[in-house]
Each structure stands twice: as structure tokens, then as C-alpha cells.
């Protein structure tokens, strides 16, 4: 059902994106540092469930269009590839912006979760992810690049790839929770670490978007 080359490319990109510190990972880490590992795990589970909501919602909408129209399929792929390049450029620019901010602020500053620790971390994690339009837009641009329209079962392909992506993100969050002490200190205190992670991930996104836009569509 999947093209082996593109599946390998998808897995590589998904792993790299999962391990790059982003808003979701920082949110889970903040909850863990504020309320303990149990709260961190519940938050990670919540973001997992929220991510799966986006996967199924996107699969339902995209699969109906893409399965019936080759033109729509190509439009989504090119638009998605352009969006991936845009995300990559923005990651690199954000990394540079954070470096400039770091020069005038304390390196120990970190988004705290103390104001929200009284709420249920599971459902707050779900709400945080479900209500994030950037997550929906990411899945709509990223997953269709690897769907093999010619093999059929577009909905199942989309759900399978989306599930893999969400699972990898959650596994990365759980690893961060297990290493919350040393890793949390590293992420909080090292502006260079965060900047390099985002820069590398941004470059990968640009390369991925360019490759997918210029490669043969299924």
C-alpha cells in the first residue's frame, strides 16, 4: 500500500520532528516539572488523544476529496509542500529571534504550568491539542505528501501515517518525562541547544517540502 522509499522518508522526517523540542513537548515538560511525572504522563496522553482527533478529522475530509479528484490531490500536495517549506523558514527565523532575546533575558526562564496544575491534565492536554489550528494545518500539509493515491484506501493510509506520527510524538514526550530533571535543565538553560534543534529541523522541513514538490506524484 505504501511506497517503500516514501515510507522511509516519512519515518525519518516524523522521528526528527518528534524529537525536536516544540510547543507540545515543552507543555508536557512544564506540567511534569510543576506536578510530577504522573501529571506529565497524563498530559502526554491528552495530547496524544487530541492529535488523533486531528488525524481522523483530516483523514475524513481529505480522503473524500483526494480519492475522487487527481487535480485536488495535486493541489493539496503542492500547497502542503509549500507550507512545509514555510514552516522550515519560520523555525530558522524563530531560532535566530530566540537567540537575540536570550541576550537580554535570563536563561532560566521557562513556561510554567503552575496556573493550570489544578485542572485535569488529561483533558487539558486533549483540549490544548484539539484547539490548536496549527496541528490541523500541519497534518493537512504533511500526511498527504506520503499517501499513495494509486494504491487506494486513502483514508486508511492517512490514518495509519497520522497515527505513526502522533505515536512518535508521544514517545518523545514520555522520554522527556523520564528524563525531566537533566533534560528539562538542558532545554531550559541552553539557548544554543534549542536554536540548533530548531535550525536543523527547519532545514529538514525545507528540504522535505522541496523534494516532495519536485518528485513524481502518485
C-alpha positions in Angstrom: 0.0 0.0 0.0 2.9 2.4 0.8 5.8 3.2 -1.4 8.9 1.9 0.4 11.0 4.9 -0.4 8.4 7.4 0.7 7.6 5.4 3.8 11.3 5.5 4.8 11.3 9.2 4.1 8.2 9.7 6.2 9.5 7.8 9.1 12.8 9.7 9.1 11.0 13.1 9.0 8.5 12.0 11.6 11.2 10.9 14.0 13.2 14.1 13.5 10.1 16.2 14.0 9.1 14.2 17.1 12.4 14.7 18.9 12.7 18.4 18.1 11.6 20.5 21.1 8.3 22.1 20.2 5.3 23.7 22.0 3.7 20.3 22.7 6.9 18.8 24.2 7.5 22.0 26.3 3.9 21.9 27.5 4.3 18.3 28.7 7.6 19.1 30.3 6.2 22.1 32.1 3.4 20.1 33.5 5.8 17.4 34.6 8.1 19.8 36.3 5.2 21.5 38.0 3.1 18.5 39.1 5.3 15.4 38.8 5.7 12.6 36.4 2.1 11.3 36.7 0.8 14.7 35.6 3.3 14.8 32.8 2.2 11.3 31.6 -1.5 12.3 31.7 -0.7 15.5 29.8 1.2 13.4 27.1 -1.8 11.0 26.9 -4.1 14.0 26.5 -2.0 15.5 23.6 -2.0 12.0 22.0 -5.8 11.8 22.1 -6.0 15.4 20.8 -3.6 14.6 18.0 -5.7 11.5 17.0 -8.8 13.7 16.7 -7.0 15.8 14.2 -5.8 12.7 12.3 -9.3 11.3 11.9 -10.8 14.7 11.1 -8.2 15.4 8.4 -8.5 11.8 7.0 -12.3 12.1 6.7 -12.1 15.4 4.8 -9.0 14.8 2.7 -9.7 11.2 1.8 -13.1 12.1 0.2 -11.6 14.8 -1.9 -8.3 13.1 -2.8 -9.9 9.7 -3.7 -12.1 11.3 -6.3 -10.0 14.1 -7.8 -6.5 13.9 -9.2 -6.4 17.7 -9.5 -7.4 18.1 -5.8 -4.7 15.6 -4.9 -2.0 17.5 -6.7 -3.3 20.8 -5.3 -3.1 19.6 -1.8 0.4 18.1 -2.3 1.9 21.3 -3.8 0.2 23.5 -1.2 1.3 21.2 1.6 4.9 21.1 0.3 4.9 24.9 0.2 3.6 25.0 3.7 6.4 22.7 4.9 9.0 25.0 3.4 7.3 27.9 5.1 7.4 26.1 8.4 11.1 25.4 7.9 11.9 29.0 7.2 9.9 30.1 10.2 11.6 27.7 12.5 15.0 29.0 11.4 13.9 32.6 11.9 12.4 31.8 15.3 15.6 30.2 16.4 17.5 33.4 15.5 14.9 35.5 17.2 15.2 33.4 20.4 18.9 33.9 20.3 18.5 37.6 20.3 16.0 37.5 23.1 18.3 35.3 25.1 20.9 38.0 25.1 18.6 40.3 27.1 16.8 37.8 29.3 17.5 35.2 31.9 18.4 31.8 30.6 16.3 30.1 33.3 13.1 31.5 32.1 10.7 28.7 31.1 6.9 28.5 30.5 5.4 27.4 33.8 2.3 25.4 34.3 1.6 26.5 37.9 -1.6 28.3 36.9 -3.1 25.2 35.4 -1.9 22.4 37.6 -5.3 22.3 39.4 -7.0 21.3 36.2 -7.3 17.7 35.0 -4.0 17.3 33.0 -5.5 14.6 30.7 -8.5 16.7 29.4 -6.4 19.8 29.4 -3.9 18.1 27.1 -6.7 16.9 24.8 -8.2 20.5 24.7 -4.8 22.0 24.2 -4.1 19.8 21.1 -7.6 19.8 19.7 -8.0 23.5 19.8 -4.6 24.2 18.2 -5.3 25.0 14.5 -1.6 24.7 13.7 -1.8 21.0 14.4 -4.7 20.5 12.0 -2.9 22.5 9.3 0.3 20.5 9.8 -1.4 17.2 9.3 -3.2 18.5 6.3 0.1 19.5 4.7 2.4 16.8 6.0 0.5 13.5 5.7 -0.9 13.8 2.1 2.7 14.0 0.8 3.1 10.4 1.6 -0.3 9.0 0.6 -0.2 6.7 -2.4 -3.4 7.6 -4.2 -2.9 4.9 -6.8 -2.9 2.2 -4.2 -6.4 3.2 -3.0 -7.6 3.1 0.7 -6.7 6.8 1.1 -8.5 7.1 4.4 -6.7 4.1 5.9 -3.3 5.3 4.6 -3.9 8.7 6.1 -5.0 7.3 9.5 -2.0 4.9 9.6 0.6 7.6 8.8 -1.1 10.0 11.1 -1.2 7.5 13.9 2.5 6.7 13.5 3.3 10.4 13.6 1.3 11.0 16.8 2.7 7.9 18.5 6.2 9.0 17.8 5.5 12.5 19.2 4.0 10.9 22.4 7.0 8.5 22.8 9.3 11.6 22.6 7.2 13.3 25.2 7.4 10.2 27.5 11.2 10.1 27.1 11.3 13.8 28.1 9.2 13.0 31.2 11.5 10.2 32.2 14.5 12.5 31.8 12.6 15.6 33.1 15.4 16.5 35.5 18.6 16.7 33.4 16.8 17.1 30.0 14.5 19.8 31.4 17.5 21.7 32.7 19.2 21.3 29.3 16.2 22.6 27.4 15.6 25.5 29.8 19.2 26.7 30.1 20.8 26.1 26.8 19.7 28.6 24.1 22.3 27.1 21.8 20.7 23.6 22.2 17.2 24.9 21.3 18.5 27.1 18.5 20.4 24.3 16.9 17.5 21.9 17.2 15.1 24.3 15.5 17.6 25.3 12.8 18.3 21.7 11.9 14.6 20.8 11.9 13.8 23.9 9.9 16.4 23.0 7.2 14.9 19.4 7.1 11.4 20.8 6.6 12.6 23.0 3.7 14.4 20.1 2.1 11.5 17.8 2.6 9.0 20.3 1.1 11.3 20.9 -1.9 11.8 17.2 -2.5 8.1 16.4 -2.3 7.1 19.3 -4.6 9.6 18.3 -7.3 9.2 14.5 -7.1 6.7 12.5 -9.0 3.2 12.4 -7.5 1.3 9.2 -7.0 
